[in-house]
Amino acid sequence: MNRIAHIIDKFRVGYSKIILQNFWSHWFNPLYTLYFNFIFFPFRQALRLPVFVFGWPRLYIQYGTMECVGRCKTGMVRLNVSIAGTPQYAAGHTQMNIWGKVIFRGYTRIGTGNRINVGRYGVLDIGKDITIPHFCNITAYTRVTIGQHTQFAHRCQVMDSNYHYIADFNKRVIPNYSKPIQIGDYCWICNSTTIAGGAVLPDRTIVASNSLVSKDMSSIPPDSIIGGIPAKLIGSGYRRVKSEKLNKKLWHYFHDNPTERFYPLPPEADPTCCDVDES
């Protein structure tokens, strides 16, 4: 009976992952993929089809350009793709207004229900191994740089502009409404956070949910958590676990030891054990 129950369980898992998830996901769109790549990319890069398009993302403006920096691989960017494990598996279609330039430096997943707006002279520079899940709003009127292995949660905003000039009659000036944003490597931007113009996040910064980052935070210690409105230093000495091997070990440990609240790190462990596994 145990063997039969195990077989039934394996069948139900496979049915959920292979049938149900794919049925409700945005499907790969080959014609849109061809159109998208040859509209935006240089001809030699477009031939490689670096962007795979899923479903029907709303492409309102296609005046700008895109390019791969480094190795240009087929399907290295997944646009409007359903992402398992996120709060919204498939949340409408991503909208894009591309007046300026978008740079891709490696594997990137852009989920559903997002809005990406790149101004006429703006640059959106996306590092490798980036995930932008659902309901995120990214605006680059000047330059927005996102470092490698950085991950966003749902409902985040990265906006280098507030779109409107505001006159300051005390100083008799009207400041520019746009300032560049620099997000470092291995950052984790938690849900419902806003990264505003002028923000600088050093490598390996964790931004707590519902925070506002609107200034240069490069003076904070390494491996820090910041949060609040406006964001302030909460603590340092923390690093998100990006290693798939360690994540798997942690999952089995807490599954096998349900009463344990903590996994003890061995004395020889250093912070790099949390980083992406070397291929």
Backbone as CSV, one residue per row, in Angstrom:
resi,resn,N_x,N_y,N_z,CA_x,CA_y,CA_z,C_x,C_y,C_z
1,MET,0.822,-1.206,0.000,0.000,0.000,0.000,0.860,1.262,0.000
2,ASN,1.982,1.199,0.748,2.861,2.367,0.784,3.426,2.677,-0.599
3,ARG,3.755,1.627,-1.339,4.289,1.821,-2.690,3.232,2.441,-3.603
4,ILE,1.977,1.973,-3.490,0.893,2.529,-4.303,0.653,3.995,-3.944
5,ALA,0.660,4.295,-2.640,0.463,5.675,-2.212,1.592,6.573,-2.727
6,HIS,2.812,6.026,-2.737,3.953,6.802,-3.239,3.800,7.094,-4.725
7,ILE,3.339,6.114,-5.497,3.138,6.293,-6.938,2.045,7.331,-7.197
8,ILE,0.958,7.256,-6.425,-0.136,8.226,-6.579,0.353,9.634,-6.249
9,ASP,1.151,9.730,-5.193,1.678,11.035,-4.799,2.575,11.619,-5.894
10,LYS,3.433,10.784,-6.467,4.319,11.245,-7.544,3.506,11.688,-8.760
11,PHE,2.426,10.961,-9.058,1.561,11.322,-10.188,0.904,12.677,-9.943
12,ARG,0.421,12.926,-8.716,-0.247,14.191,-8.410,0.735,15.365,-8.495
13,VAL,1.961,15.140,-8.026,2.973,16.186,-8.122,3.272,16.505,-9.583
14,GLY,3.467,15.454,-10.397,3.747,15.658,-11.812,2.598,16.320,-12.540
15,TYR,1.371,15.937,-12.204,0.197,16.537,-12.841,0.127,18.030,-12.541
16,SER,0.423,18.398,-11.283,0.388,19.817,-10.903,1.461,20.609,-11.630
17,LYS,2.683,20.073,-11.661,3.797,20.816,-12.243,3.761,20.841,-13.771
18,ILE,3.452,19.727,-14.386,3.557,19.617,-15.837,2.276,20.056,-16.542
19,ILE,1.123,19.707,-15.974,-0.154,19.999,-16.640,-0.757,21.310,-16.144
20,LEU,-1.072,21.386,-14.863,-1.821,22.541,-14.349,-1.036,23.838,-14.459
21,GLN,0.232,23.831,-14.004,1.015,25.061,-14.055,1.164,25.568,-15.478
22,ASN,1.453,24.665,-16.406,1.631,25.079,-17.793,0.324,25.506,-18.445
23,PHE,-0.773,24.915,-18.025,-2.062,25.267,-18.612,-2.430,26.707,-18.282
24,TRP,-2.164,27.140,-17.050,-2.542,28.478,-16.622,-1.426,29.499,-16.823
25,SER,-0.288,29.068,-17.321,0.832,29.985,-17.545,0.686,30.709,-18.876
26,HIS,1.448,31.803,-19.019,1.591,32.421,-20.333,2.461,31.524,-21.205
27,TRP,1.964,31.178,-22.362,2.690,30.267,-23.245,3.681,31.030,-24.102
28,PHE,4.705,30.313,-24.516,5.721,30.884,-25.400,5.072,31.339,-26.710
29,ASN,5.414,32.577,-27.133,4.827,33.173,-28.332,5.913,33.328,-29.402
30,PRO,6.012,32.397,-30.345,7.123,32.435,-31.307,7.076,33.628,-32.261
31,LEU,5.889,34.022,-32.733,5.802,35.139,-33.679,6.161,36.463,-32.997
32,TYR,5.652,36.656,-31.783,5.982,37.863,-31.032,7.480,37.884,-30.700
33,THR,8.041,36.720,-30.421,9.475,36.621,-30.134,10.300,37.104,-31.323
34,LEU,9.960,36.659,-32.519,10.679,37.107,-33.723,10.540,38.616,-33.904
35,TYR,9.331,39.106,-33.793,9.080,40.535,-33.970,9.866,41.364,-32.959
36,PHE,9.785,40.972,-31.701,10.400,41.732,-30.622,11.916,41.837,-30.814
37,ASN,12.567,40.737,-31.094,14.025,40.736,-31.224,14.504,41.564,-32.412
38,PHE,13.822,41.452,-33.542,14.287,42.165,-34.729,13.891,43.641,-34.714
39,ILE,12.915,44.009,-33.890,12.574,45.421,-33.729,13.627,46.142,-32.892
40,PHE,14.111,45.498,-31.820,14.931,46.205,-30.837,16.436,45.956,-30.945
41,PHE,16.866,44.762,-31.291,18.272,44.387,-31.190,19.021,44.604,-32.496
42,PRO,20.338,44.821,-32.420,21.140,44.807,-33.651,20.946,43.486,-34.381
43,PHE,21.057,43.519,-35.695,20.670,42.372,-36.515,21.377,41.089,-36.077
44,ARG,22.683,41.159,-35.840,23.428,39.941,-35.491,22.999,39.381,-34.140
45,GLN,22.640,40.259,-33.223,22.136,39.772,-31.938,20.702,39.279,-32.068
46,ALA,19.901,39.945,-32.882,18.507,39.524,-33.071,18.428,38.110,-33.629
47,LEU,19.397,37.742,-34.483,19.403,36.388,-35.052,19.494,35.309,-33.981
48,ARG,20.080,35.650,-32.855,20.234,34.689,-31.762,18.974,34.590,-30.891
49,LEU,18.007,35.474,-31.110,16.762,35.495,-30.331,17.055,35.514,-28.831
50,PRO,17.714,36.577,-28.334,18.032,36.631,-26.902,16.814,36.748,-25.997
51,VAL,15.700,37.277,-26.515,14.487,37.433,-25.705,13.437,36.433,-26.167
52,PHE,12.940,35.642,-25.233,11.776,34.793,-25.473,10.559,35.511,-24.894
53,VAL,9.541,35.720,-25.700,8.334,36.421,-25.280,7.235,35.400,-24.985
54,PHE,6.550,35.617,-23.868,5.445,34.746,-23.464,4.158,35.565,-23.417
55,GLY,3.071,34.958,-23.864,1.799,35.669,-23.866,1.843,36.877,-24.789
56,TRP,1.166,37.953,-24.367,1.068,39.159,-25.191,1.406,40.411,-24.378
57,PRO,2.692,40.629,-24.075,3.037,41.877,-23.376,2.630,43.087,-24.199
58,ARG,2.244,44.157,-23.524,1.765,45.369,-24.193,2.952,46.265,-24.541
59,LEU,3.282,46.314,-25.806,4.406,47.118,-26.281,3.847,48.419,-26.852
60,TYR,3.761,49.447,-26.007,3.142,50.699,-26.410,4.101,51.586,-27.197
61,ILE,5.384,51.585,-26.817,6.389,52.385,-27.512,7.556,51.479,-27.881
62,GLN,7.983,51.504,-29.141,9.107,50.675,-29.584,10.151,51.513,-30.319
63,TYR,10.268,52.775,-29.902,11.207,53.684,-30.546,12.653,53.350,-30.191
64,GLY,12.896,52.833,-28.985,14.248,52.651,-28.470,14.949,51.410,-28.989
65,THR,16.056,51.070,-28.314,16.886,49.939,-28.714,17.214,49.069,-27.507
66,MET,17.661,47.855,-27.800,18.143,46.937,-26.780,19.424,46.295,-27.282
67,GLU,20.257,45.840,-26.344,21.463,45.128,-26.740,21.922,44.206,-25.623
68,CYS,22.628,43.154,-26.012,23.303,42.278,-25.063,24.729,42.777,-24.891
69,VAL,25.187,42.836,-23.667,26.589,43.131,-23.386,27.198,41.863,-22.811
70,GLY,28.273,41.400,-23.415,28.805,40.094,-23.074,28.241,39.056,-24.021
71,ARG,28.176,37.845,-23.572,27.695,36.752,-24.425,26.191,36.855,-24.638
72,CYS,25.774,36.794,-25.880,24.358,36.879,-26.238,23.828,35.467,-26.488
73,LYS,22.991,34.971,-25.598,22.500,33.603,-25.677,21.023,33.577,-26.052
74,THR,20.629,32.564,-26.761,19.227,32.388,-27.119,18.381,32.178,-25.873
75,GLY,17.323,32.984,-25.748,16.393,32.827,-24.639,16.936,33.237,-23.289
76,MET,17.974,34.057,-23.273,18.551,34.448,-21.976,17.648,35.424,-21.218
77,VAL,16.710,36.056,-21.918,15.729,36.941,-21.287,14.345,36.353,-21.506
78,ARG,13.597,36.164,-20.430,12.232,35.654,-20.513,11.291,36.799,-20.151
79,LEU,10.518,37.256,-21.107,9.653,38.422,-20.936,8.203,38.006,-20.794
80,ASN,7.530,38.575,-19.770,6.113,38.304,-19.518,5.883,36.835,-19.169
81,VAL,6.843,36.256,-18.470,6.788,34.836,-18.152,6.118,34.630,-16.793
82,SER,5.345,33.577,-16.668,4.758,33.208,-15.378,5.852,32.612,-14.500
83,ILE,5.900,33.047,-13.245,6.961,32.623,-12.334,6.336,31.873,-11.173
84,ALA,6.647,30.593,-11.062,6.096,29.765,-9.995,6.617,30.225,-8.644
85,GLY,5.775,30.085,-7.619,6.184,30.415,-6.264,5.965,31.856,-5.869
86,THR,5.587,32.702,-6.812,5.318,34.106,-6.489,3.840,34.275,-6.136
87,PRO,3.482,35.369,-5.441,2.083,35.543,-5.025,1.090,35.508,-6.183
88,GLN,1.486,36.066,-7.337,0.618,36.020,-8.517,1.343,35.215,-9.588
89,TYR,0.803,34.042,-9.915,1.478,33.182,-10.878,1.456,33.809,-12.269
90,ALA,0.335,34.336,-12.662,0.218,35.045,-13.932,-0.721,36.224,-13.710
91,ALA,-0.174,37.443,-13.817,-0.932,38.631,-13.422,-1.057,39.594,-14.590
92,GLY,-1.872,39.263,-15.554,-2.023,40.140,-16.701,-0.775,40.166,-17.556
93,HIS,-0.558,41.264,-18.277,0.563,41.359,-19.203,1.441,42.559,-18.868
94,THR,2.731,42.361,-18.963,3.678,43.449,-18.734,3.542,44.503,-19.822
95,GLN,3.645,45.770,-19.416,3.555,46.897,-20.344,4.932,47.530,-20.494
96,MET,5.273,47.928,-21.723,6.593,48.496,-21.982,6.487,49.749,-22.844
97,ASN,7.151,50.818,-22.391,7.328,52.037,-23.177,8.830,52.225,-23.355
98,ILE,9.360,51.837,-24.478,10.809,51.843,-24.685,11.170,52.964,-25.659
99,TRP,11.515,54.117,-25.085,12.011,55.242,-25.887,13.539,55.222,-25.972
100,GLY,14.189,54.812,-24.894,15.647,54.858,-24.810,16.287,53.500,-25.036
101,LYS,17.219,53.129,-24.148,18.034,51.936,-24.358,17.925,50.988,-23.169
102,VAL,17.829,49.692,-23.472,17.834,48.649,-22.455,19.035,47.746,-22.714
103,ILE,19.814,47.500,-21.672,20.996,46.646,-21.776,20.773,45.394,-20.934
104,PHE,21.009,44.240,-21.533,20.937,42.968,-20.817,22.340,42.373,-20.739
105,ARG,22.721,41.926,-19.540,24.060,41.373,-19.332,24.038,39.891,-18.988
106,GLY,22.881,39.263,-19.075,22.797,37.839,-18.777,21.362,37.427,-18.532
107,TYR,21.211,36.254,-17.927,19.893,35.658,-17.708,18.993,36.594,-16.905
108,THR,17.797,36.842,-17.427,16.845,37.762,-16.808,15.432,37.208,-16.956
109,ARG,14.671,37.279,-15.868,13.250,36.921,-15.932,12.423,38.150,-15.581
110,ILE,11.523,38.505,-16.482,10.591,39.604,-16.246,9.191,39.010,-16.246
111,GLY,8.539,39.062,-15.105,7.249,38.412,-14.953,6.107,39.202,-15.565
112,THR,4.928,38.984,-15.046,3.716,39.544,-15.632,3.225,40.745,-14.816
113,GLY,2.408,41.581,-15.447,1.794,42.696,-14.751,2.734,43.826,-14.393
114,ASN,3.917,43.880,-15.005,4.874,44.947,-14.717,4.703,46.111,-15.692
115,ARG,5.341,47.244,-15.359,5.397,48.390,-16.263,6.845,48.842,-16.340
116,ILE,7.399,48.844,-17.543,8.783,49.250,-17.760,8.782,50.436,-18.710
117,ASN,9.303,51.554,-18.226,9.268,52.805,-18.973,10.689,53.358,-19.058
118,VAL,11.247,53.415,-20.257,12.588,53.947,-20.472,12.464,55.206,-21.315
119,GLY,12.868,56.354,-20.750,12.714,57.641,-21.423,13.599,57.787,-22.645
120,ARG,13.369,58.863,-23.389,14.055,59.091,-24.670,15.572,59.049,-24.531
121,TYR,16.112,59.583,-23.449,17.553,59.580,-23.218,17.923,58.696,-22.025
122,GLY,17.019,57.827,-21.646,17.244,56.960,-20.497,17.932,55.663,-20.869
123,VAL,18.586,55.056,-19.862,19.240,53.752,-20.016,18.830,52.874,-18.836
124,LEU,18.344,51.696,-19.138,18.056,50.683,-18.130,19.078,49.569,-18.316
125,ASP,19.991,49.432,-17.367,21.109,48.497,-17.449,20.866,47.370,-16.461
126,ILE,20.587,46.162,-16.972,20.178,45.030,-16.153,21.294,43.989,-16.138
127,GLY,21.818,43.691,-14.963,22.870,42.695,-14.825,22.363,41.276,-15.019
128,LYS,23.256,40.304,-14.873,22.876,38.906,-15.088,22.188,38.326,-13.853
129,ASP,21.368,37.313,-14.089,20.636,36.602,-13.044,19.743,37.549,-12.257
130,ILE,18.845,38.212,-12.968,17.917,39.177,-12.367,16.493,38.644,-12.496
131,THR,15.715,38.776,-11.432,14.295,38.425,-11.470,13.466,39.643,-11.092
132,ILE,12.570,40.023,-11.994,11.595,41.084,-11.733,10.229,40.410,-11.825
133,PRO,9.584,40.088,-10.693,8.405,39.213,-10.750,7.144,39.893,-11.254
134,HIS,6.246,40.323,-10.368,4.938,40.823,-10.795,4.632,42.185,-10.175
135,PHE,3.887,42.998,-10.927,3.392,44.296,-10.464,4.521,45.243,-10.064
136,CYS,5.652,45.161,-10.749,6.750,46.095,-10.496,6.703,47.227,-11.518
137,ASN,7.195,48.391,-11.110,7.189,49.581,-11.956,8.616,50.101,-12.034
138,ILE,9.209,50.044,-13.225,10.587,50.492,-13.401,10.607,51.623,-14.419
139,THR,11.158,52.763,-13.996,11.253,53.933,-14.862,12.695,54.402,-14.912
140,ALA,13.219,54.579,-16.120,14.586,55.074,-16.312,14.542,56.266,-17.256
141,TYR,14.526,57.469,-16.698,14.611,58.684,-17.506,16.060,59.136,-17.670
142,THR,16.898,58.795,-16.679,18.336,59.056,-16.773,19.044,57.714,-16.931
143,ARG,19.438,57.089,-15.826,20.049,55.767,-15.880,19.691,54.995,-14.616
144,VAL,19.212,53.789,-14.809,18.953,52.859,-13.720,19.830,51.635,-13.957
145,THR,20.705,51.348,-12.993,21.626,50.217,-13.100,21.282,49.197,-12.023
146,ILE,21.086,47.950,-12.432,20.746,46.860,-11.514,21.872,45.833,-11.580
147,GLY,22.552,45.605,-10.460,23.683,44.690,-10.417,23.286,43.236,-10.546
148,GLN,24.265,42.390,-10.787,24.020,40.968,-11.016,23.518,40.269,-9.745
149,HIS,22.705,39.234,-9.956,22.150,38.389,-8.894,21.216,39.146,-7.953
150,THR,20.766,40.320,-8.348,19.799,41.064,-7.535,18.388,40.560,-7.827
151,GLN,17.571,40.529,-6.801,16.204,40.028,-6.968,15.206,40.988,-6.337
152,PHE,14.100,41.192,-7.053,13.004,42.010,-6.562,11.857,41.107,-6.140
153,ALA,11.055,41.591,-5.212,9.790,40.946,-4.893,8.665,41.709,-5.591
154,HIS,7.442,41.222,-5.440,6.305,41.819,-6.137,6.012,43.222,-5.615
155,ARG,5.403,44.041,-6.469,4.940,45.393,-6.170,6.071,46.353,-5.801
156,CYS,7.243,46.151,-6.345,8.336,47.099,-6.122,8.301,48.208,-7.170
157,GLN,8.856,49.360,-6.799,9.004,50.465,-7.741,10.461,50.917,-7.760
158,VAL,11.008,51.042,-8.956,12.339,51.618,-9.145,12.147,52.761,-10.127
159,MET,12.122,53.983,-9.620,11.742,55.125,-10.449,12.737,56.255,-10.231
160,ASP,13.500,56.567,-11.275,14.487,57.644,-11.151,13.868,59.014,-11.389
161,SER,12.561,59.065,-11.569,11.883,60.325,-11.856,10.538,60.366,-11.148
162,ASN,10.137,61.566,-10.713,8.775,61.730,-10.211,7.865,62.379,-11.263
163,TYR,8.414,62.548,-12.492,7.653,62.960,-13.677,7.256,64.431,-13.707
164,HIS,7.388,65.151,-12.611,6.867,66.518,-12.576,7.894,67.471,-11.978
165,TYR,8.080,68.625,-12.626,8.923,69.672,-12.069,8.190,70.383,-10.931
166,ILE,8.922,70.670,-9.854,8.361,71.376,-8.701,9.231,72.594,-8.419
167,ALA,8.650,73.778,-8.500,9.397,75.010,-8.279,9.598,75.252,-6.791
168,ASP,10.846,75.563,-6.411,11.195,75.914,-5.037,11.404,77.429,-4.979
169,PHE,10.390,78.145,-4.487,10.470,79.602,-4.462,11.277,80.120,-3.272
170,ASN,11.606,79.251,-2.323,12.498,79.646,-1.242,13.928,79.810,-1.761
171,LYS,14.346,78.867,-2.641,15.689,78.931,-3.210,15.694,79.525,-4.610
172,ARG,14.508,79.804,-5.128,14.351,80.382,-6.470,14.934,79.454,-7.535
173,VAL,14.644,78.161,-7.424,15.146,77.186,-8.402,14.044,76.172,-8.710
174,ILE,14.214,75.497,-9.839,13.375,74.354,-10.194,14.313,73.180,-10.446
175,PRO,14.400,72.218,-9.533,15.339,71.105,-9.708,14.887,70.119,-10.771
176,ASN,15.864,69.393,-11.280,15.570,68.309,-12.223,14.731,67.241,-11.521
177,TYR,13.747,66.689,-12.202,12.904,65.684,-11.559,13.460,64.273,-11.681
178,SER,14.640,64.103,-12.292,15.217,62.775,-12.467,16.637,62.723,-11.923
179,LYS,16.965,61.636,-11.233,18.317,61.371,-10.750,18.613,59.885,-10.960
180,PRO,19.835,59.533,-11.352,20.170,58.119,-11.594,20.021,57.263,-10.335
181,ILE,19.814,55.985,-10.567,19.716,54.988,-9.486,20.768,53.917,-9.725
182,GLN,21.485,53.549,-8.660,22.494,52.493,-8.737,22.168,51.425,-7.698
183,ILE,21.859,50.215,-8.170,21.579,49.077,-7.286,22.699,48.069,-7.478
184,GLY,23.356,47.675,-6.392,24.525,46.813,-6.469,24.202,45.352,-6.734
185,ASP,25.227,44.511,-6.633,25.100,43.072,-6.843,24.492,42.406,-5.602
186,TYR,23.793,41.306,-5.831,23.264,40.465,-4.756,22.321,41.215,-3.808
187,CYS,21.678,42.259,-4.274,20.705,42.948,-3.427,19.372,42.200,-3.447
188,TRP,18.607,42.373,-2.404,17.275,41.773,-2.316,16.308,42.885,-1.946
189,ILE,15.438,43.228,-2.882,14.469,44.312,-2.705,13.124,43.677,-2.386
190,CYS,12.702,43.760,-1.138,11.490,43.071,-0.710,10.233,43.808,-1.170
191,ASN,9.087,43.160,-1.007,7.850,43.607,-1.645,7.414,45.003,-1.202
192,SER,6.751,45.687,-2.116,6.129,46.995,-1.879,7.141,48.068,-1.497
193,THR,8.350,47.940,-1.991,9.412,48.905,-1.723,9.554,49.859,-2.906
194,THR,9.910,51.100,-2.613,10.173,52.091,-3.644,11.632,52.512,-3.582
195,ILE,12.320,52.395,-4.717,13.677,52.908,-4.873,13.555,54.161,-5.739
196,ALA,13.830,55.332,-5.158,13.600,56.598,-5.849,14.894,57.170,-6.412
197,GLY,14.736,58.225,-7.226,15.872,58.862,-7.870,16.932,59.302,-6.879
198,GLY,18.199,59.070,-7.217,19.312,59.414,-6.347,19.732,58.298,-5.415
199,ALA,18.987,57.205,-5.378,19.311,56.103,-4.476,20.544,55.345,-4.957
200,VAL,21.383,54.960,-4.015,22.534,54.095,-4.274,22.515,52.990,-3.229
201,LEU,22.443,51.755,-3.686,22.465,50.602,-2.788,23.759,49.838,-3.005
202,PRO,24.573,49.678,-1.980,25.796,48.890,-2.148,25.478,47.410,-2.330
203,ASP,26.488,46.646,-2.722,26.311,45.213,-2.933,25.760,44.540,-1.675
204,ARG,24.916,43.538,-1.896,24.422,42.639,-0.850,23.583,43.359,0.211
205,THR,22.840,44.358,-0.231,21.925,45.051,0.683,20.543,44.406,0.613
206,ILE,19.939,44.191,1.767,18.566,43.705,1.859,17.687,44.888,2.250
207,VAL,16.653,45.145,1.449,15.723,46.241,1.741,14.415,45.627,2.230
208,ALA,14.031,45.950,3.456,12.824,45.384,4.051,11.572,45.848,3.309
209,SER,10.504,45.089,3.458,9.229,45.397,2.801,8.724,46.789,3.178
210,ASN,8.001,47.407,2.236,7.334,48.697,2.465,8.310,49.812,2.837
211,SER,9.477,49.796,2.206,10.490,50.811,2.495,10.590,51.816,1.358
212,LEU,11.201,52.952,1.677,11.492,53.976,0.682,12.980,54.303,0.750
213,VAL,13.679,54.058,-0.348,15.103,54.381,-0.435,15.242,55.530,-1.423
214,SER,15.701,56.673,-0.932,15.736,57.858,-1.787,17.058,58.610,-1.687
215,LYS,18.102,57.959,-1.138,19.387,58.640,-1.020,20.532,57.642,-1.175
216,ASP,21.734,58.152,-1.185,22.939,57.336,-1.308,23.181,56.602,0.013
217,MET,23.100,55.249,-0.031,23.311,54.432,1.163,24.665,53.720,1.127
218,SER,25.577,54.171,0.297,26.838,53.455,0.108,27.735,53.458,1.337
219,SER,27.413,54.250,2.347,28.238,54.299,3.554,27.859,53.233,4.584
220,ILE,26.790,52.482,4.355,26.387,51.474,5.335,27.360,50.299,5.294
221,PRO,27.453,49.506,6.384,28.368,48.358,6.406,27.950,47.291,5.398
222,PRO,28.881,46.387,5.047,28.527,45.283,4.142,27.451,44.380,4.755
223,ASP,26.710,43.722,3.897,25.708,42.732,4.326,24.705,43.341,5.305
224,SER,24.120,44.460,4.908,23.205,45.182,5.793,21.748,44.979,5.403
225,ILE,20.868,45.155,6.392,19.428,45.260,6.179,19.028,46.700,6.462
226,ILE,18.311,47.305,5.522,17.782,48.639,5.727,16.263,48.587,5.576
227,GLY,15.572,49.566,6.150,14.119,49.566,6.030,13.520,50.817,6.639
228,GLY,12.259,51.047,6.305,11.528,52.190,6.831,11.290,53.251,5.783
229,ILE,10.582,54.316,6.199,10.273,55.446,5.317,10.705,56.731,6.018
230,PRO,11.856,57.300,5.646,12.824,56.782,4.668,13.634,55.635,5.260
231,ALA,14.302,54.876,4.392,15.035,53.699,4.842,16.239,54.080,5.699
232,LYS,16.415,53.333,6.782,17.560,53.509,7.678,18.190,52.145,7.950
233,LEU,19.404,52.157,8.454,20.105,50.915,8.770,19.395,50.193,9.912
234,ILE,19.069,48.912,9.690,18.463,48.078,10.723,19.518,47.201,11.386
235,GLY,20.391,46.633,10.591,21.447,45.775,11.126,22.386,45.343,10.022
236,SER,23.527,44.823,10.406,24.500,44.339,9.430,24.950,42.936,9.809
237,GLY,25.635,42.271,8.879,26.051,40.889,9.102,25.031,39.874,8.624
238,TYR,24.161,40.286,7.677,23.117,39.414,7.140,23.325,39.248,5.638
239,ARG,23.053,38.053,5.145,23.181,37.810,3.715,22.107,36.824,3.273
240,ARG,21.420,37.154,2.182,20.400,36.234,1.674,21.051,34.988,1.085
241,VAL,20.414,33.841,1.314,20.925,32.580,0.789,20.477,32.435,-0.657
242,LYS,21.434,32.556,-1.585,21.154,32.376,-3.013,21.647,31.015,-3.522
243,SER,22.447,30.314,-2.734,22.978,29.015,-3.134,21.867,27.980,-3.175
244,GLU,21.672,27.353,-4.326,20.646,26.316,-4.443,21.005,25.103,-3.590
245,LYS,22.298,24.786,-3.500,22.717,23.643,-2.687,22.396,23.874,-1.219
246,LEU,22.704,25.063,-0.719,22.419,25.359,0.681,20.923,25.461,0.921
247,ASN,20.170,26.042,-0.014,18.718,26.116,0.136,18.110,24.717,0.244
248,LYS,18.596,23.803,-0.576,18.086,22.429,-0.533,18.420,21.764,0.801
249,LYS,19.641,21.995,1.286,20.050,21.433,2.575,19.191,21.988,3.709
250,LEU,18.899,23.289,3.657,18.070,23.909,4.685,16.649,23.357,4.662
251,TRP,16.124,23.184,3.438,14.754,22.656,3.323,14.670,21.280,3.966
252,HIS,15.610,20.395,3.664,15.585,19.044,4.232,15.814,19.074,5.738
253,TYR,16.685,19.977,6.193,16.972,20.051,7.630,15.718,20.420,8.418
254,PHE,15.011,21.475,7.987,13.835,21.905,8.732,12.656,20.957,8.530
255,HIS,12.633,20.267,7.387,11.603,19.243,7.182,11.811,18.070,8.123
256,ASP,13.071,17.670,8.293,13.376,16.519,9.155,13.417,16.889,10.635
257,ASN,13.537,18.184,10.922,13.597,18.649,12.314,12.575,19.776,12.506
258,PRO,11.288,19.439,12.503,10.242,20.476,12.495,10.219,21.359,13.739
259,THR,10.817,20.906,14.843,10.809,21.733,16.057,11.981,22.709,16.104
260,GLU,12.938,22.531,15.205,14.106,23.417,15.205,13.758,24.769,14.582
261,ARG,14.235,25.839,15.201,14.007,27.179,14.664,15.222,27.707,13.901
262,PHE,16.387,27.119,14.160,17.607,27.626,13.549,18.447,26.480,13.000
263,TYR,19.107,26.763,11.899,20.102,25.837,11.342,21.482,26.319,11.782
264,PRO,22.246,25.501,12.487,23.559,25.960,12.974,24.596,25.975,11.858
265,LEU,25.156,27.119,11.599,26.226,27.218,10.618,27.506,26.640,11.205
266,PRO,28.229,25.839,10.443,29.496,25.293,10.947,30.520,26.400,11.184
267,PRO,31.462,26.193,12.094,32.445,27.242,12.421,33.241,27.738,11.227
268,GLU,33.491,26.842,10.263,34.317,27.229,9.115,33.529,27.961,8.031
269,ALA,32.191,28.065,8.190,31.365,28.712,7.145,31.657,30.209,7.094
270,ASP,31.789,30.737,5.886,31.911,32.185,5.724,30.758,32.676,4.855
271,PRO,30.540,33.991,4.760,29.351,34.494,4.048,29.237,34.046,2.594
272,THR,30.343,33.697,1.959,30.262,33.294,0.544,29.501,31.998,0.335
273,CYS,29.265,31.231,1.411,28.494,29.989,1.266,27.048,30.275,0.863
274,CYS,26.611,31.526,1.039,25.237,31.897,0.680,25.107,32.309,-0.780
275,ASP,26.227,32.555,-1.455,26.199,33.098,-2.813,25.799,32.044,-3.833
276,VAL,25.551,32.510,-5.048,25.162,31.607,-6.142,26.228,30.542,-6.342
277,ASP,25.800,29.299,-6.528,26.729,28.195,-6.726,27.538,28.398,-7.994
278,GLU,28.811,28.076,-7.909,29.651,28.144,-9.100,29.308,27.006,-10.038
279,SER,29.196,27.331,-11.329,28.829,26.295,-12.306,30.056,25.520,-12.736
